[in-house]
């Protein structure tokens, strides 16, 4: 059962028709709710479980698990977030764009251009710039691989220990301070959980070297926007590229809009691509049918 908006649902319907004609596919409603085994949606309503009593899995088209977990659905229903090549590629592009923009002082030059001010700054080679990636999952590791060819000094941070060739990796609270201290540019690709709520705050910014920069592509509530503005205004942090904020849309009067050190985008870093997402759901249904864990299965205990 597909509960996506009509244009999305159409793409899913045609992809299912082409790649999985054996799977009965319904949009918006089913004449027999008891027969519905899999639901495709964006943000699931808690009432879904009462309506569709035999559902085995709910597939969200969102990459984050937070909305799935917040729906508080019964434990017997597998919650599956979206992992698909279209979304991964878009995040790779955005994170590289944002990192390069901060590396090459784009916020400074955009602000000076508006003032008709010719204000050169000597560029620093990428080999002298340290980039730390917070979150080494599907997206974080893709971004690390995409940044490698530029020659940045890379580092990473995750919950469990990771081994990535030529990239020092850290974990735990102490590890976070180490990564922050050795990152001229910090890229956040963490899921939103109680542990990562407001993780991008004054304590973390203090650990970063003077002139540090931030790319925030995780989830809005991870960032303490007041702390970021204070760090930027004090000159300790130099600039930021922010794709996710709280709330979204950002209120018109919010100071982030016009801060000269900030490039703000409206949560567009990455979006699910219809066809590849539908193919990923089909693949996952086949996995569930074969008693294999679906890709993107949410661990309710970990919260992502
Ligand atoms: P993922 O594969 O689940 O990876 C999450 C990573 O974060 C893992 O490495 C995990 O550590 C680490 N992590 C989680 N909690 C942590 C903690 N408390 N301390 C340290 N590390 C922690 O997720 P993903 O697919 O890469 O996506 C990451 C996030 O990107 C999503 O949850 C979503 O919020 C965001 N996103 C944003 C956009 C956008 O358009 N802005 C689009 C897509 C996704 P372990 O490896 O040890 O488990």
Boltz pocket constraint, residues with backbone or C-beta under 6 A from the ligand:
constraints:
  - pocket:
      binder: B
      contacts: [[A, 63], [A, 64], [A, 65], [A, 82], [A, 91], [A, 134], [A, 135], [A, 136], [A, 137], [A, 138], [A, 139], [A, 140], [A, 157], [A, 158], [A, 159], [A, 160], [A, 161], [A, 172], [A, 188], [A, 189], [A, 190], [A, 191], [A, 192], [A, 193], [A, 195], [A, 196], [A, 216], [A, 217], [A, 218], [A, 219], [A, 243], [A, 244], [A, 267], [A, 268], [A, 269], [A, 270], [A, 271], [A, 302], [A, 304]]
      max_distance: 6.0
